Amino acid sequence: ETDTRQEWVLRGLLTQKSGAGHEADEALVQHKGSCHCGRVSFEVEAPVQFDAEDCNCSICCKKGILHLIVPKNRMHLKDGWQEDVHTYTFGTGIAQHYFCKTCGMHPFYIPRSNPDGFDINVRCLDLSTVYQVRVLPFNGQQWDDNAASLAHKSKS
């Protein structure tokens, strides 16, 4: 089973639309996620349907990440997770890009736009608890002009 955007759209899990979020009044559930090998695993509280950003900046394009930004208190990491990851930073060094030491997968990171939250790679979630993801384009190539539009996502 592939996790390509086309496969997710065909399965009815992703839609591409513009507009405001549709998760505001929805109850939160525990979604499980992990890297490819499973050494870096986590649970995140989010609605069963949510918006995810598809950023066109240089690093996001290369990773193919779909972004679900949540407050830090909604992210639950297994004990000792820091031992299983390497951290990559660039530019300002604010963003902390974590990737598994074993398989190289990038399941989450602390974003520059929301250092008070976590950015979950939607492609690393177990889809059994996800009903629908609406993919919204984010112009990361013009990051300074657009980053403020994400600030609300890491607020409790």
C-alpha positions in Angstrom: 0.0 0.0 0.0 1.5 3.3 -1.0 1.2 6.6 0.8 1.3 8.8 -2.3 -1.1 11.7 -2.6 -2.8 10.0 -5.5 -3.4 6.9 -3.4 -4.7 8.9 -0.5 -7.1 10.9 -2.7 -8.4 7.7 -4.3 -9.1 6.2 -0.9 -11.1 9.4 0.0 -8.6 10.4 2.7 -7.3 13.5 1.1 -9.1 16.3 -0.8 -7.6 19.4 -2.2 -9.6 22.6 -1.6 -9.0 26.1 -0.6 -10.7 27.8 2.3 -11.0 27.9 6.1 -10.3 24.9 8.3 -13.0 22.4 9.1 -11.7 21.0 12.4 -12.6 23.8 14.7 -15.6 22.3 16.5 -14.7 18.6 16.2 -13.7 16.4 19.1 -10.1 15.2 19.4 -9.0 11.6 19.1 -5.7 9.9 19.6 -3.9 9.3 16.3 -0.9 7.0 16.3 2.1 7.6 14.1 5.7 6.6 13.6 8.7 6.6 11.3 9.0 3.7 8.8 10.9 1.3 11.2 8.7 2.2 14.2 11.6 3.2 16.5 10.2 6.8 16.7 6.6 6.5 17.6 4.1 9.0 18.9 0.4 9.8 19.5 -1.2 13.1 18.6 -4.6 14.5 19.6 -6.4 15.9 16.6 -9.8 15.6 15.0 -10.7 12.7 12.7 -10.8 15.2 9.8 -8.4 18.1 9.6 -6.5 20.5 7.3 -2.9 19.9 6.4 -0.6 22.3 4.6 1.4 21.3 1.5 4.3 23.7 1.6 6.4 24.5 -1.5 9.6 25.6 0.3 12.9 23.8 -0.5 13.0 21.4 2.4 9.3 20.5 2.4 9.3 19.8 -1.3 12.2 17.4 -0.9 10.7 15.6 2.1 7.2 15.5 0.6 5.7 16.3 4.0 2.0 17.3 4.6 1.9 19.4 7.8 -0.5 19.0 10.8 0.6 21.7 13.3 -0.6 21.1 16.9 0.1 22.6 20.3 2.9 20.8 22.2 0.5 19.5 24.8 -1.4 17.5 22.1 1.8 15.5 21.1 2.8 12.5 23.2 6.2 10.9 22.5 7.5 7.6 23.8 10.1 7.9 26.6 13.6 8.0 25.2 12.6 9.3 21.8 15.5 11.7 21.7 17.9 8.7 21.6 16.4 7.5 18.3 16.6 10.8 16.3 19.0 13.1 14.8 18.2 16.8 14.6 18.8 19.0 11.5 18.7 22.8 11.6 19.4 25.4 9.0 18.9 29.1 8.5 17.8 30.7 11.8 18.1 27.3 13.6 14.7 27.8 15.2 13.1 24.8 13.4 14.2 21.5 14.8 13.8 18.8 12.1 13.9 15.4 13.7 14.6 12.2 11.7 15.0 8.6 12.7 18.6 7.4 13.1 17.6 4.0 11.8 15.3 4.6 8.8 15.8 8.3 8.1 12.1 9.1 8.1 10.9 12.5 9.3 7.8 12.0 11.4 7.5 15.4 13.1 9.5 18.5 13.9 9.3 21.8 15.8 8.5 24.4 13.1 10.0 27.9 12.9 6.4 29.2 12.3 5.2 27.6 15.5 8.1 26.9 18.0 5.4 26.4 20.7 4.0 23.4 18.8 4.8 20.3 16.8 4.4 19.8 13.1 3.3 16.2 12.4 4.1 14.6 9.0 0.5 13.5 8.1 2.1 10.8 5.9 3.5 9.1 9.1 0.1 8.7 10.8 -1.8 5.4 11.1 -4.7 6.1 8.8 -7.2 3.9 10.7 -8.2 6.9 12.9 -8.2 9.5 10.1 -11.4 10.2 8.2 -10.4 13.0 5.9 -7.5 15.4 5.4 -8.0 18.6 3.4 -4.8 19.6 1.8 -4.3 23.3 1.6 -1.4 24.9 -0.4 1.0 26.9 1.6 3.5 29.3 -0.2 6.6 28.5 1.8 8.7 30.0 -1.0 7.4 33.4 0.3 7.7 32.2 4.0 8.2 35.6 5.6 5.0 36.9 4.0 2.9 33.8 4.9 4.2 32.3 8.2 1.9 34.4 10.4 -1.1 32.6 8.9 -0.1 29.4 10.7 0.4 31.0 14.2 -3.0 30.0 15.5 -2.4 26.3 14.9 -0.2 25.7 17.9 -2.5 27.5 20.4 -4.4 25.4 22.9 
